[in-house]
Structures are given as C-alpha cells and as structure tokens.
Amino acid sequence: MTDPVRILVVEDESAIQQFVQDALTEGGFAAELTGSGEDALSRFRHDRSKYRALLTDIGIGAGPNGWVLARKIREIDPDFPVVYMTGGHAEEWKSQGVPNSILVEKPFAPAQLVTAISQLLNTGSPSA
C-alpha cells in the first residue's frame, strides 16, 4: 500500500484544524498541520517533495497571510496546487489568489475540501 498524499494545511484555529484533518483523512489524504504561514513556508522549503498540495486559511495570525504564503510557494514551484479556505475574504480571491487555485468558503462540508484538492491533483487546475 502506498502512503497517502500529504497536504500542507495552514490553519490557526484548533477546532478547524481537527475538522480539516478528519476530512482529509477520511478522503484518503494525510494532513500536516501548522498554524503559521512562516512555519508552512519553512517546512515547504525544507522538503517540498513531501507535499502534494497547500490548503491554507487566509487570516493566519502573525507572518504571511494565506495569499502571500501561496504566492511565495508558487515562486518556488509554479504549478503547486493551492486550495484556500476562508470565512470572510472570498471577494479578494480574484485579485489576491494565485492562478489555478480553488477557494472554499467556510463553513464547508468535508467533501468540499476533498473534492477541491482531488480536482487540483487530478487536473492541475480547476474546471471552470
């Protein structure tokens, strides 16, 4: 059996971290959680081959927010799959989000997250 696909998850609220981890695990993925954009970027730079996608909240405390984090990761790997999750920043996605990303608005169902990540991993870009 192969190891599950590892997703780098950036979310600073523990209840949402748990929800996301459960959703991804049930969807056949492995979630690596962090609450900081700075930590996520450090982990990605250290061993980017370990991760297949980024799932990030927009407002993640100190350091780079989700928009900035995704842009920095795309500077390293221009095709890296990015899924944003947000409760209040959806209107900024067109101007702030990286190309070929998906935005999932909170509150969301576990299947929405799994579908968004699967879509990017399977096609490399969302179907519009």
Phi, psi and chi 1 to 4 in degrees:
 res  aa     phi    psi   chi1   chi2   chi3   chi4
   1 MET       -  138.0 -174.6  171.8  157.7      -
   2 THR   -85.1  156.7   59.2      -      -      -
   3 ASP   -68.3  148.0  -71.6  -26.1      -      -
   4 PRO   -66.5  153.9   16.5  -22.2      -      -
   5 VAL   -65.1  129.4  171.2      -      -      -
   6 ARG   -94.2  128.2 -174.6  167.4  -62.5  -81.2
   7 ILE  -111.3  130.3  -50.7  -59.7      -      -
   8 LEU   -84.3  114.8 -177.4   55.6      -      -
   9 VAL  -110.4  125.5  178.5      -      -      -
  10 VAL  -117.5  109.7 -170.4      -      -      -
  11 GLU  -154.3  130.8  169.8   58.7   65.9      -
  12 ASP   -97.6    0.1   59.9   -9.1      -      -
  13 GLU  -104.1  121.0  -68.0 -177.8   42.4      -
  14 SER   -61.4  -37.1   59.1      -      -      -
  15 ALA   -63.3  -39.5      -      -      -      -
  16 ILE   -73.3  -36.5  -62.0  174.2      -      -
  17 GLN   -55.1  -47.0  -79.9 -175.4  -15.5      -
  18 GLN   -64.1  -43.8 -172.0   62.1   54.7      -
  19 PHE   -58.7  -47.3  177.3   84.5      -      -
  20 VAL   -66.1  -43.5  167.5      -      -      -
  21 GLN   -60.5  -44.9 -176.9  167.8   20.6      -
  22 ASP   -61.7  -44.1  -68.8  -12.9      -      -
  23 ALA   -61.6  -45.2      -      -      -      -
  24 LEU   -68.3  -41.4  -67.5  178.1      -      -
  25 THR   -61.0  -45.7  -59.1      -      -      -
  26 GLU   -63.7  -28.0  -71.7  173.3   25.2      -
  27 GLY   -85.2    1.0      -      -      -      -
  28 GLY    92.6   11.8      -      -      -      -
  29 PHE  -106.1  164.6  -63.0  105.4      -      -
  30 ALA  -111.0  129.9      -      -      -      -
  31 ALA  -102.1  130.3      -      -      -      -
  32 GLU  -109.2  113.0 -177.4  157.2  -33.8      -
  33 LEU   -96.1  142.2  -59.3  165.0      -      -
  34 THR  -148.3  154.0  179.3      -      -      -
  35 GLY  -101.8    5.3      -      -      -      -
  36 SER  -133.6  135.4  142.2      -      -      -
  37 GLY   -63.3  -37.5      -      -      -      -
  38 GLU   -62.2  -45.9 -151.9   54.2   62.4      -
  39 ASP   -64.8  -42.2 -176.4   51.9      -      -
  40 ALA   -60.7  -43.8      -      -      -      -
  41 LEU   -64.4  -41.1 -166.5   55.3      -      -
  42 SER   -61.7  -46.3  173.6      -      -      -
  43 ARG   -62.1  -42.7  -69.3 -178.0 -165.6 -159.6
  44 PHE   -63.6  -44.6 -173.9   77.7      -      -
  45 ARG   -64.3  -36.5  -75.0 -179.5  172.3  144.6
  46 HIS   -68.5  -40.9  176.4   71.5      -      -
  47 ASP  -154.7   68.4 -169.6    5.0      -      -
  48 ARG   -67.9  -22.8   74.9  173.4  176.9 -128.1
  49 SER   -67.8  -14.5   64.1      -      -      -
  50 LYS   -73.4  -24.2 -174.6  173.9  169.3 -179.8
  51 TYR  -110.9  145.5  -52.6  107.3      -      -
  52 ARG  -109.9  -16.6  -67.2  -73.3  -49.6  -77.8
  53 ALA  -161.7  159.3      -      -      -      -
  54 LEU  -111.3  130.0  171.1   68.8      -      -
  55 LEU  -120.6  111.0  173.4   60.2      -      -
  56 THR  -130.5  141.6 -175.3      -      -      -
  57 ASP   -74.8  163.3 -170.0   18.9      -      -
  58 ILE   -86.6  -53.3  -55.7  -55.3      -      -
  59 GLY   -89.4   99.6      -      -      -      -
  60 ILE  -123.9   44.7   43.8  177.9      -      -
  61 GLY    71.8 -148.8      -      -      -      -
  62 ALA   -68.0  158.0      -      -      -      -
  63 GLY    85.5 -167.8      -      -      -      -
  64 PRO   -65.5  140.2   20.1  -27.5      -      -
  65 ASN   -79.2 -179.7   66.3   22.5      -      -
  66 GLY   -61.2  -36.5      -      -      -      -
  67 TRP   -62.4  -49.0  -55.7  127.6      -      -
  68 VAL   -66.1  -43.3  173.0      -      -      -
  69 LEU   -57.0  -48.3  172.2   63.2      -      -
  70 ALA   -62.0  -40.3      -      -      -      -
  71 ARG   -64.0  -40.7  -74.7 -166.6  -68.3  -88.5
  72 LYS   -66.1  -39.9  -72.5  179.8 -178.5  -84.6
  73 ILE   -66.7  -39.3  -76.9  178.4      -      -
  74 ARG   -68.0  -24.4  -76.6  -75.7 -175.4   85.8
  75 GLU   -66.0  -33.1  -74.3  170.8   11.2      -
  76 ILE   -81.4  -44.4  -61.4  166.1      -      -
  77 ASP  -135.4   96.7 -176.7  -17.6      -      -
  78 PRO   -60.0  -19.8  -20.6   30.0      -      -
  79 ASP  -108.2   10.7  -62.6  -41.7      -      -
  80 PHE   -65.9  128.4 -160.3   73.1      -      -
  81 PRO   -65.1  133.4  -21.9   33.7      -      -
  82 VAL  -129.1  128.4  173.8      -      -      -
  83 VAL  -121.4  125.1  176.4      -      -      -
  84 TYR   -96.5  146.4  -61.3  103.6      -      -
  85 MET  -129.2  134.9   46.2 -174.7  177.5      -
  86 THR  -154.2  151.8 -176.1      -      -      -
  87 GLY  -102.9  -15.5      -      -      -      -
  88 GLY  -147.7    9.8      -      -      -      -
  89 HIS  -120.5   15.0  -62.1  -82.0      -      -
  90 ALA   -57.9  -36.4      -      -      -      -
  91 GLU   -66.7  -16.5   71.3  -74.9  -13.0      -
  92 GLU   -87.5   -9.9  -60.3  168.7   19.7      -
  93 TRP   -57.2  -45.3 -178.2   37.6      -      -
  94 LYS   -60.9  -35.0  -74.8 -159.8 -176.9  -47.6
  95 SER   -93.5  -28.7   62.9      -      -      -
  96 GLN  -103.5  -27.7  -62.7  -69.2  -41.0      -
  97 GLY   -73.1  153.7      -      -      -      -
  98 VAL   -78.3  154.7  -65.2      -      -      -
  99 PRO   -59.9  151.8  -21.4   31.0      -      -
 100 ASN    56.1   41.1  -61.9  -38.0      -      -
 101 SER  -113.4  169.9   61.3      -      -      -
 102 ILE  -126.1  143.2  -67.4  176.7      -      -
 103 LEU  -116.7  130.9 -179.0  126.8      -      -
 104 VAL  -117.0  123.5  179.5      -      -      -
 105 GLU   -87.1  136.8  -72.9 -167.7   69.9      -
 106 LYS   -78.3  144.6  -63.6  175.7 -175.6  174.0
 107 PRO   -78.1  147.2   28.9  -32.3      -      -
 108 PHE  -131.5  160.4   45.6   76.2      -      -
 109 ALA   -85.6  149.4      -      -      -      -
 110 PRO   -51.7  -40.0  -26.7   33.3      -      -
 111 ALA   -61.9  -30.5      -      -      -      -
 112 GLN   -63.3  -41.2  -72.8  176.6  -83.7      -
 113 LEU   -65.7  -48.6  -85.4 -170.8      -      -
 114 VAL   -60.9  -42.6  171.8      -      -      -
 115 THR   -63.5  -44.3  -60.6      -      -      -
 116 ALA   -61.3  -46.2      -      -      -      -
 117 ILE   -66.8  -45.2  -69.8  168.8      -      -
 118 SER   -59.4  -41.1  -62.3      -      -      -
 119 GLN   -59.6  -46.0 -166.7  175.0   -9.3      -
 120 LEU   -69.0  -39.7  -74.6  178.9      -      -
 121 LEU   -68.7  -34.6  -68.8  176.1      -      -
 122 ASN   -79.4  -33.5  -68.5  -24.3      -      -
 123 THR  -115.1  -19.9   65.9      -      -      -
 124 GLY    83.9  -12.6      -      -      -      -
 125 SER  -158.3  154.7   64.7      -      -      -
 126 PRO   -72.1  149.7   24.6  -30.3      -      -
 127 SER   -86.6  129.5   57.6      -      -      -
 128 ALA  -105.5      -      -      -      -      -
